[in-house]
Amino acid sequence: MRAIGFFEPLPIDDPKSLTDLDLPRPVPSGKDLLVEVKAVAVNPVDTKVRQSRTSQNGAPVVLGYDAAGIVAEAGPDVTSYKVGDEVYYAGDITRDGTNSEYHLIDERIVGRKPTSLSFAEAAAMPLTAITAWEALFDRLKVKDPVPAGSNTLLIIGGSGGVGSIAVQLARQLTNMTIIATASRPESRSWVSELGAHHVLDHSKPMAPQIEALGLEAPGYVFSTTHTEQHVNDIAELIAPQGRFLLIDDPDNVSIGPFKLKAISIHWEMMFTRSMYQTTDMDEQRKLLNNVADLVDAGKLKTTLTEVIEPINADNLRVAHQKIESNKTIGKIVLAGFLGSSDAV
């Protein structure tokens, strides 16, 4: 089967940073599904893993943490899906990724593809939807009031993949006031269209901007990117006893500024359940099915902003370059392997 991978971490402008491969087609066992991949999305985690992981025992590293496709085979212990079902999912960072024609994935972290979306539109959603959902409802617990703060959520980096879903989920499933940050006119317009009540410029101090809006201190802050640049600003603007969550990997961030306000600090890592085979792994299947229902009801929209065809190493390198520019809005998707006649 066709696949894309690498053997050593290299800059993305090196042709060997991602190469076309011919690998054996996997065989499912246990709870695994073998999915015929129709479309894959590219996330910041893809670029981070590519820059740090090295081949083990001569085997290529295959990336990819978002996919939509069709169940081609099912392991003997599978109970939720059958051959022919259309599915979408975010993958498992401990296993080979989705950048291949066929991919093995545990059914407990797979959702039914929204019927109203194409494969490309669906592939844009799983990783960001799981991250945003778990961050809002499992970690920040935004439906539990913060005693000293307003019912206001600040999302830093609102126009990115995770922020784009978080804004929509918060708008559709809570009664919170949503503040998103964006620094460019096109990204400010994007988050407003998704449902943000207010938009701040994160290239400037945010505390004065919130004060100028006449809003109380936010009880919840969700930082998706560049947390190290904003940590002191966040400590100043967040309400006492508020909740602060981050998903990026900041260097040398001190949590000391949060002590006086008794701020609780949370991490979200959507791969935790699959990485540690937690007893609640199936929650991600349920979560993705809930998201599919919201999409099909017209309450959530895909955050797909660009499709590149077909799926190959040259196009995947282009997508990685775009992600590494830190200027993307929404999600980039690669669709269809060359020669496939199926719609994406």
WOFENMO-V885511 format. One record per residue. N is the residue number from 1. OMEGA is omega in degrees with one decimal (NA if undefined). NEAR is the number of other C-alpha atoms within 10 Angstrom. Layout:
BEGIN
N | OMEGA | NEAR
N | OMEGA | NEAR
END
This chain:
BEGIN
1 | 177.7 | 11
2 | 178.6 | 17
3 | 178.5 | 24
4 | -179.3 | 25
5 | -179.8 | 27
6 | -177.8 | 22
7 | 178.0 | 19
8 | 179.9 | 18
9 | -178.0 | 20
10 | 174.5 | 17
11 | -172.6 | 15
12 | 177.5 | 19
13 | 174.3 | 12
14 | -179.0 | 10
15 | -179.5 | 12
16 | 179.4 | 17
17 | 173.4 | 18
18 | -176.2 | 28
19 | 176.1 | 18
20 | -176.2 | 17
21 | 170.7 | 16
22 | -174.7 | 12
23 | 176.9 | 14
24 | 175.8 | 9
25 | -177.5 | 14
26 | 177.9 | 12
27 | -177.3 | 14
28 | 172.9 | 20
29 | 177.3 | 16
30 | -178.0 | 12
31 | -176.6 | 17
32 | 167.8 | 21
33 | 167.6 | 29
34 | -175.0 | 24
35 | 170.3 | 29
36 | -171.8 | 22
37 | 178.3 | 25
38 | -179.4 | 28
39 | 178.0 | 32
40 | 173.8 | 33
41 | 179.2 | 32
42 | -176.7 | 26
43 | 174.5 | 24
44 | -180.0 | 15
45 | 177.4 | 16
46 | -177.6 | 19
47 | -179.6 | 21
48 | 179.3 | 13
49 | 179.3 | 15
50 | -177.6 | 24
51 | -172.3 | 15
52 | -173.3 | 10
53 | 179.3 | 14
54 | 177.9 | 17
55 | 175.2 | 14
56 | 178.1 | 10
57 | 175.9 | 6
58 | -179.5 | 8
59 | 179.5 | 11
60 | 172.5 | 19
61 | 177.8 | 21
62 | -178.8 | 22
63 | 176.6 | 25
64 | -176.1 | 24
65 | 171.9 | 24
66 | 177.5 | 27
67 | 168.1 | 35
68 | -178.0 | 33
69 | -175.0 | 29
70 | 178.1 | 22
71 | -179.7 | 21
72 | 177.4 | 18
73 | 178.8 | 20
74 | 177.0 | 25
75 | -174.5 | 18
76 | -177.3 | 12
77 | -179.7 | 12
78 | -179.0 | 17
79 | -171.5 | 11
80 | -174.9 | 14
81 | 177.8 | 17
82 | 179.0 | 15
83 | -179.6 | 13
84 | 179.2 | 13
85 | 175.4 | 14
86 | -172.2 | 21
87 | 171.9 | 26
88 | -173.7 | 32
89 | -175.8 | 32
90 | 174.7 | 31
91 | -172.9 | 26
92 | -172.9 | 22
93 | 179.4 | 18
94 | -177.7 | 10
95 | 174.7 | 15
96 | -175.3 | 19
97 | -170.1 | 26
98 | -178.4 | 30
99 | -179.5 | 28
100 | -177.6 | 30
101 | 179.0 | 21
102 | -172.0 | 27
103 | 176.7 | 26
104 | -179.1 | 26
105 | 178.2 | 23
106 | -176.4 | 23
107 | -176.1 | 25
108 | 177.1 | 21
109 | -179.2 | 24
110 | 177.2 | 28
111 | 174.7 | 26
112 | 179.5 | 24
113 | 175.0 | 29
114 | -175.7 | 23
115 | -177.8 | 14
116 | -177.4 | 14
117 | 169.1 | 16
118 | 176.8 | 17
119 | -179.9 | 27
120 | 179.4 | 27
121 | -179.1 | 27
122 | -177.4 | 32
123 | -178.9 | 35
124 | -164.4 | 33
125 | -165.6 | 30
126 | -175.0 | 30
127 | -178.2 | 25
128 | 179.7 | 24
129 | 178.4 | 27
130 | -179.5 | 27
131 | -177.4 | 21
132 | -178.5 | 27
133 | -179.3 | 23
134 | 180.0 | 20
135 | -175.9 | 24
136 | -168.1 | 22
137 | 179.2 | 14
138 | -175.6 | 12
139 | -179.8 | 16
140 | -179.0 | 24
141 | -172.3 | 14
142 | 177.1 | 21
143 | 174.1 | 14
144 | -174.3 | 9
145 | 170.0 | 14
146 | -171.7 | 19
147 | -173.1 | 12
148 | -173.5 | 15
149 | 176.6 | 18
150 | 178.2 | 19
151 | -174.7 | 21
152 | -179.9 | 23
153 | 173.6 | 25
154 | 178.1 | 28
155 | 180.0 | 27
156 | -174.3 | 27
157 | -172.3 | 25
158 | -175.8 | 33
159 | 177.8 | 32
160 | -176.6 | 25
161 | -179.6 | 29
162 | 179.9 | 29
163 | -178.3 | 29
164 | 176.8 | 29
165 | -178.7 | 28
166 | 178.2 | 29
167 | -177.8 | 26
168 | -179.5 | 22
169 | -179.8 | 22
170 | -178.9 | 21
171 | -175.4 | 19
172 | -170.0 | 14
173 | 177.3 | 11
174 | 173.8 | 13
175 | -176.5 | 12
176 | 165.3 | 16
177 | -173.2 | 19
178 | 173.2 | 23
179 | 175.8 | 23
180 | 176.8 | 29
181 | 177.2 | 24
182 | -173.6 | 23
183 | -178.5 | 16
184 | -178.8 | 14
185 | -178.2 | 9
186 | 179.3 | 11
187 | 175.7 | 21
188 | 178.0 | 20
189 | -179.1 | 14
190 | -176.3 | 19
191 | 175.8 | 28
192 | 179.0 | 18
193 | -179.9 | 12
194 | 175.5 | 21
195 | 178.1 | 19
196 | 178.2 | 26
197 | -179.3 | 15
198 | 178.3 | 16
199 | 177.1 | 23
200 | 175.0 | 23
201 | -176.6 | 17
202 | 174.4 | 19
203 | 178.0 | 12
204 | 177.1 | 12
205 | -174.2 | 15
206 | -178.6 | 19
207 | 178.9 | 17
208 | 179.9 | 13
209 | 177.2 | 16
210 | 178.6 | 19
211 | -179.8 | 12
212 | 177.7 | 9
213 | -178.8 | 10
214 | -177.8 | 9
215 | 172.2 | 12
216 | 179.5 | 16
217 | 178.3 | 22
218 | 175.5 | 25
219 | -173.9 | 26
220 | 175.6 | 29
221 | -177.4 | 26
222 | -178.5 | 27
223 | -177.3 | 25
224 | -173.3 | 22
225 | 175.8 | 21
226 | -177.9 | 17
227 | -177.5 | 22
228 | 179.5 | 15
229 | -171.5 | 13
230 | -167.8 | 19
231 | 179.9 | 17
232 | 176.3 | 18
233 | 179.2 | 17
234 | -179.9 | 23
235 | 179.6 | 22
236 | -171.0 | 17
237 | -175.1 | 21
238 | -179.3 | 26
239 | 172.6 | 24
240 | -177.5 | 22
241 | 178.1 | 19
242 | -178.8 | 25
243 | -176.6 | 24
244 | -179.5 | 23
245 | 174.6 | 21
246 | -179.7 | 20
247 | -177.9 | 20
248 | -175.1 | 17
249 | -176.7 | 13
250 | 176.9 | 13
251 | 169.7 | 9
252 | 176.8 | 7
253 | 177.9 | 13
254 | 176.4 | 10
255 | -179.8 | 13
256 | -178.3 | 9
257 | -177.1 | 15
258 | -172.5 | 21
259 | -173.9 | 12
260 | 179.0 | 10
261 | -179.9 | 15
262 | -179.4 | 13
263 | 172.8 | 20
264 | -175.3 | 16
265 | -173.8 | 15
266 | 170.0 | 14
267 | 170.0 | 16
268 | 176.7 | 21
269 | -172.0 | 13
270 | 178.3 | 23
271 | -174.8 | 20
272 | -176.0 | 13
273 | -179.6 | 17
274 | -179.2 | 21
275 | -177.7 | 13
276 | 178.4 | 10
277 | -177.0 | 10
278 | -176.7 | 10
279 | -179.8 | 9
280 | 179.7 | 10
281 | -176.3 | 19
282 | 176.4 | 17
283 | 179.2 | 16
284 | 173.6 | 24
285 | 179.9 | 21
286 | -179.9 | 16
287 | -179.1 | 19
288 | 176.6 | 27
289 | 174.9 | 19
290 | 177.8 | 15
291 | 178.1 | 25
292 | 178.0 | 26
293 | 179.3 | 18
294 | 177.8 | 17
295 | -177.5 | 19
296 | 175.7 | 16
297 | 179.2 | 12
298 | -177.4 | 10
299 | 174.7 | 15
300 | 175.4 | 18
301 | 177.7 | 20
302 | 178.1 | 20
303 | 175.4 | 25
304 | 176.6 | 20
305 | -179.9 | 14
306 | 174.4 | 17
307 | 176.3 | 18
308 | -179.5 | 18
309 | -9.7 | 15
310 | 175.0 | 18
311 | 174.7 | 24
312 | -174.2 | 24
313 | -179.3 | 21
314 | -178.2 | 14
315 | 178.7 | 15
316 | 175.9 | 26
317 | 176.9 | 21
318 | -179.7 | 14
319 | 178.6 | 24
320 | 178.1 | 21
321 | 179.1 | 15
322 | 179.4 | 14
323 | -177.4 | 20
324 | 177.2 | 15
325 | -178.0 | 8
326 | -179.5 | 11
327 | -177.9 | 12
328 | 172.6 | 17
329 | 180.0 | 21
330 | -171.7 | 24
331 | 174.1 | 26
332 | -178.4 | 27
333 | 168.7 | 27
334 | -173.9 | 26
335 | 169.6 | 25
336 | 170.6 | 22
337 | -176.3 | 19
338 | 179.4 | 11
339 | 177.7 | 7
340 | 179.9 | 10
341 | -176.0 | 8
342 | 177.6 | 8
343 | 177.3 | 10
344 | NA | 19
END
